[in-house]
């Protein structure tokens, strides 16, 4: 579980990741092992401000799939809670941007996607063992 110092470290690393990704169009920070990375821009449910989060993603046809793992914490990540409050978001993959609508995968879609995603990034399966919640699989559908 992430304590205060771990959360601060993760926050600093995330900020550096977003900066490097943005400045290089994903040349730096666009891949983690076999997993590609996108920048997800959601609207803060309380602040109304844009929030940007780098996330591993899996491409499923025209959709992108992200995982609300929060490193196995017993609570959802802020980006997921923001997306539940307002499903309209933007993604950046490399230098390309797109408008998307986020939705939690149905049980059927989750059953199909989870093994594919954990094959790409096996730590997700470990994160799910650490938490009491079922980690949401989120489908980002192009909306415009």
C-alpha positions in Angstrom: 0.0 0.0 0.0 1.3 3.5 -0.8 2.1 5.6 2.2 2.5 9.4 2.1 6.2 9.3 1.0 5.4 6.8 -1.7 2.4 8.9 -2.9 4.7 11.9 -3.1 7.3 10.0 -5.0 4.7 8.7 -7.4 3.3 12.2 -7.9 6.7 13.6 -8.7 7.5 10.8 -11.1 4.1 11.2 -12.8 4.7 14.9 -13.3 8.1 14.2 -14.8 6.6 11.5 -17.0 3.9 13.8 -18.3 6.5 16.6 -19.0 8.8 14.2 -20.9 6.0 12.6 -22.9 4.4 16.0 -23.8 7.7 17.5 -24.9 8.8 14.5 -27.0 5.4 13.4 -28.3 5.8 10.1 -26.5 9.3 9.3 -27.7 10.3 9.5 -24.1 7.7 7.9 -21.8 5.6 6.3 -24.5 6.4 2.7 -23.7 6.9 0.7 -20.5 8.2 -2.8 -21.4 5.7 -4.3 -23.9 3.0 -1.8 -22.8 2.3 1.5 -24.7 1.5 4.5 -22.6 -1.1 7.3 -23.3 -1.9 10.5 -21.5 -5.5 10.6 -20.3 -7.0 14.1 -19.7 -10.0 14.1 -17.4 -12.0 16.9 -15.8 -11.6 17.1 -12.0 -15.0 16.3 -10.4 -14.5 18.9 -7.7 -12.2 21.4 -9.2 -13.4 21.3 -12.8 -9.7 21.5 -13.9 -8.1 19.3 -16.4 -6.1 16.4 -14.9 -3.6 14.5 -16.9 -2.5 11.0 -16.1 0.0 8.7 -17.9 -1.5 5.2 -18.2 -0.6 1.9 -19.8 -3.1 1.0 -22.4 -4.2 -1.9 -24.5 -5.6 -1.4 -28.0 -8.9 -3.3 -28.6 -9.9 -2.5 -32.2 -10.6 1.2 -32.3 -10.9 1.4 -28.5 -8.2 1.9 -25.9 -8.4 0.0 -22.6 -6.9 1.3 -19.4 -6.9 -0.3 -15.9 -7.9 1.6 -12.7 -5.4 -0.4 -10.6 -4.1 2.4 -8.4 -1.2 0.0 -7.7 -3.4 -2.4 -5.8 -4.7 0.2 -3.3 -8.2 -0.4 -1.8 -9.6 2.7 -3.4 -10.0 3.8 -7.0 -7.5 6.2 -8.6 -8.6 9.9 -8.9 -8.7 9.7 -12.7 -11.2 6.9 -12.6 -13.5 8.7 -10.1 -13.3 11.8 -12.3 -14.1 9.7 -15.4 -17.1 8.2 -13.6 -18.4 11.7 -12.8 -17.7 13.0 -16.4 -17.0 10.3 -19.0 -15.9 12.8 -21.6 -12.1 12.9 -21.8 -9.1 13.3 -24.2 -6.2 11.0 -24.8 -2.8 11.7 -26.3 -1.0 8.8 -28.0 2.4 10.1 -29.2 1.6 13.5 -30.8 -2.0 12.5 -31.8 -4.9 13.5 -29.6 -8.5 12.3 -29.6 -11.7 12.8 -27.7 -13.0 9.7 -26.0 -15.8 8.6 -23.8 -14.8 6.3 -20.9 -16.9 3.5 -19.5 -16.3 0.7 -17.1 -16.2 -2.6 -19.0 -19.2 -5.0 -18.7 -18.5 -8.3 -16.9 -18.4 -10.0 -20.3 -15.9 -7.4 -21.8 -13.8 -7.6 -18.6 -13.6 -11.4 -18.8 -12.4 -11.1 -22.4 -9.9 -8.2 -21.9 -8.4 -9.0 -18.4 -6.3 -12.0 -19.6 -5.0 -10.0 -22.6 -4.1 -7.0 -20.5 -2.4 -9.1 -17.8 -0.4 -10.8 -20.5 0.8 -7.4 -21.6 1.5 -6.2 -18.0 1.5 -9.0 -15.4 1.7 -6.7 -12.4 -2.1 -6.0 -12.8 -2.8 -9.5 -11.7 -0.6 -9.0 -8.6 -2.3 -5.7 -7.8 -5.7 -7.4 -7.9 -4.5 -9.9 -5.3 -3.5 -7.0 -3.0 -6.9 -5.3 -2.9 -10.4 -6.2 -1.8 -12.0 -4.4 -4.8 -12.3 -5.7 -8.3 -10.0 -3.5 -10.4 -12.0 -1.8 -13.1 -11.2 -2.3 -16.7 -12.1 1.0 -18.6 -12.8 1.2 -22.3 -12.1 4.5 -23.9 -14.2 4.9 -27.1 -13.5 7.5 -29.7 -16.3 10.0 -29.6 -15.4 12.7 -32.1 
